[in-house]
Amino acid sequence: MTPEQVSCHLRRANEVARRALAQGHHPFGAILVAPDGETVLAEQGNVDAINHAEAVLARMAAQKYAPEFLWQCTLVTTVEPCAMCAGTQYWAHIGNLVFGMTERHLLELTGNHAENPTLDLPCSSVFAAGQKAIQVLGPVAEVEAEIAALHISFWTT
């Protein structure tokens, strides 16, 4: 993906997060982008503390698309996937990841919040333990503040 496509898709994922927030969920959003770097195949907001946007999207994609196709796709998400979501992406065979804000930055914003006991574990560490080389791009400074703004307003109220 071009830098412009990356920013555009991250902003779209943040709109998905905004919609999740408006529906009373945590402000996380993810989209699945086709190999052309342009076509959005699916969108998913956070459901609850167990059904994160990325994991739900990866499970749905794995049911709909062949692994060979998904390997060429990109999961674009507002915040770096947690260990559960990174593992789900790995098993779903989605070969590329773009995220806007790190899990560590999220931890700084949420603190010891009971609804989000954030793991300080980079997704690259999860992927490195596997046998497939998931390509990772993130954080993306251009949109990080926009993504963080939703979390600041949510976790500090």
Helices and strands as residue ranges (DSSP letters): H 3-22, E 29-33, E 40-45, H 53-64, H 67-70, E 74-79, H 83-92, E 96-101, H 103-110, H 123-128, E 135-137, H 141-155
